[in-house]
Amino acid sequence: MNTLEFDVLVLGGGPAGTAAATLLAQRSHRVALVRPTNTPTGALAESIPPSARRLLAELGVLKATDAAGFFPNNGNSVWWANNESRSENFSGDGNGYHVDRTGFERVLVSAAEAIGARVLIGMTARKAVESETCWKVSCEAEDGGMVEIQAPWVLDATGRHGFLARDVRETDRSTTTLAITQRFEKLSGWDEATGNHTLIESYQDGWAWSVPLSPTLRCFTVMVDQRHAELEGREVSEILREELAKTTHLASMLDHVNTKGDSWACSSSLYHARKYSRPGLLLVGDAGSFIDPLSSYGVKKALASGWLAGIVVHTALIDAPMTDVALDFFDNRERSVYQSYRHRSAEFFEEAASVYGHPYWTTRAEAARAAVGAGSGPDDEDWLEDLEGTHVPVDLVRAAHERIRSAESLNSRAHPDLRIIKRPAIRSQRIVMKRHLMSDTYPKGIRYVRGIDLLRLVELAPRFDQVPDIWNGYNEKEAPVSLPDFLVGLSTAFAAGLLVHPDQ
Ligand SMILES: Cc1cc2nc3c(=O)[nH]c(=O)nc-3n(C[C@H](O)[C@H](O)[C@H](O)COP(=O)(O)OP(=O)(O)OC[C@H]3O[C@@H](n4cnc5c(N)ncnc54)[C@H](O)[C@@H]3O)c2cc1C
């Protein structure tokens, strides 16, 4: 059997695996990525929010993603729990994407290869043996040939399959979710006003959504629970039609349509890992945990997980004494990210449970509530900031911003009880120990938001009473930051109680 040696072996070529391989190749490590030619999710159409652009930029694939010509994602229209339609139009820098999954993976895999990762397509990991110094993973090619890959680090990014992750995962057994999906074409096109929107609609015992791939092509998916729906012995296309007929708005879109390709079904039940990292192994993206597709954040979560896994392994390879700290950082992040998405979906499930009262919704609401536990709040909206350790509620930041805007003079001072601790953080794609500000409200410490150094801000702000002067002062020593980012940093410093106004 042919043997190949690498620093890192990435199993799986979805968003998580390609993100990790790209980052590691950027940092000049010898990295191999192994994946089968076709993936089970290949026929999916996926909705990716604009906030994923920042991660794509970090990975150096934003231009290629934009150039691929995916159908823009301009917002969501939601009919939830019998409420009026809620529409959200994305604003700000750039749109999100509605991607044909195969095309999106092509962009990500090409980027990883272009930067220097060795991509082995048409290979499936079959067996892994771990010794004291390295992994030996036997991979099977499509012609039946075998290759052994040796590497001290393996990243399991094999999605739901969970080649190595399976053994340390726990499934949420209170609910089981099956996604059934089908593409439909309507030659005359659909309503132009929501043409670039992801559409979501709940019903008595399930929910459905529709992702557009062009003005005339949409992917419709329903989420059913095997425990509550009659599925046995029935064609998936029949179940899909019947479920979609329970909706009002989505059903009305299905007049005069043609099916494109086959309908198919896959599990969407939730699971999470008991531990996401240990020396030599990280569980990345969906291999470690699966969040409800309701969030439309699965791809972003996988990209972020891959990006962070790359950073953690890079740190271990160049700064061995930091290995345990970096692995714990990854484990903590993956845990809190899963919790955070559970928390967000709980609100939707509870709203639906209160209107429909059906076990489909009541069990989901109860399970989400139990998983989140009392007292856990949602993480910050933006993951990259969150990865750097900020958990300040957005409404507090907004209120602080309003106060700063309306004040004639800022007159701030550092909170008298502020202390400084050392904690791990991401800097220049490495995990390092950094000084953090610690207060009673933020006992774990806080340092950066939108790349703004809050420690420096807290030292600087009390010296000036006008915001532009603080901004200029800040930019004198640091690489210049934009005013909007700076204002978010300043507002966060007040919202987190690091800075206080004189009357506080
Ligand atoms: C029905 C449905 C709809 C969804 N819609 C959305 C959406 O609209 N927006 C969104 O953001 N997310 C959505 N998601 C979630 C999203 O698809 C996943 O969260 C995301 O793809 C996870 O990426 P990943 O790289 O971790 O895993 P995957 O994308 O699953 O990639 C796993 C990779 O591992 C490979 N692999 C598997 N076994 C092996 C092996 N033994 N050896 C080597 N390679 C292997 C696979 O071929 C694949 O390349 C949806 C999920 C489902 C099920």
The ligand as a Gaussian input file, in Angstrom:
#p B3LYP/6-31G(d) Opt

LIG

0 1
 C      -31.541000      19.477000       4.635000
 C      -30.472000      20.406000       5.086000
 C      -30.506000      21.730000       4.705000
 C      -29.521000      22.613000       5.114000
 N      -29.608000      23.910000       4.736000
 C      -28.659000      24.778000       5.129000
 C      -28.715000      26.134000       4.725000
 O      -29.617000      26.570000       4.009000
 N      -27.720000      26.968000       5.161000
 C      -26.703000      26.521000       5.948000
 O      -25.830000      27.320000       6.316000
 N      -26.626000      25.232000       6.332000
 C      -27.567000      24.359000       5.945000
 N      -27.490000      23.044000       6.315000
 C      -26.363000      22.620000       7.154000
 C      -25.070000      22.482000       6.340000
 O      -25.279000      21.693000       5.212000
 C      -24.006000      21.843000       7.210000
 O      -24.020000      22.392000       8.489000
 C      -22.613000      22.019000       6.607000
 O      -22.546000      21.485000       5.325000
 C      -21.577000      21.336000       7.481000
 O      -20.334000      21.350000       6.840000
 P      -19.220000      20.285000       7.204000
 O      -18.057000      20.589000       6.354000
 O      -19.049000      20.216000       8.659000
 O      -19.838000      18.865000       6.789000
 P      -20.358000      18.361000       5.385000
 O      -20.745000      19.490000       4.531000
 O      -21.353000      17.302000       5.665000
 O      -19.067000      17.705000       4.714000
 C      -18.584000      16.460000       5.119000
 C      -17.560000      15.981000       4.117000
 O      -16.966000      14.767000       4.582000
 C      -16.916000      13.829000       3.531000
 N      -16.827000      12.485000       4.118000
 C      -17.790000      11.785000       4.766000
 N      -17.290000      10.612000       5.174000
 C      -15.975000      10.586000       4.815000
 C      -14.927000       9.652000       4.979000
 N      -15.102000       8.478000       5.602000
 N      -13.700000       9.958000       4.460000
 C      -13.475000      11.151000       3.838000
 N      -14.446000      12.063000       3.661000
 C      -15.682000      11.779000       4.140000
 C      -18.172000      14.131000       2.742000
 O      -18.139000      13.584000       1.463000
 C      -18.120000      15.673000       2.750000
 O      -17.214000      16.142000       1.780000
 C      -28.463000      22.147000       5.914000
 C      -28.401000      20.796000       6.285000
 C      -29.393000      19.940000       5.882000
 C      -29.304000      18.493000       6.281000

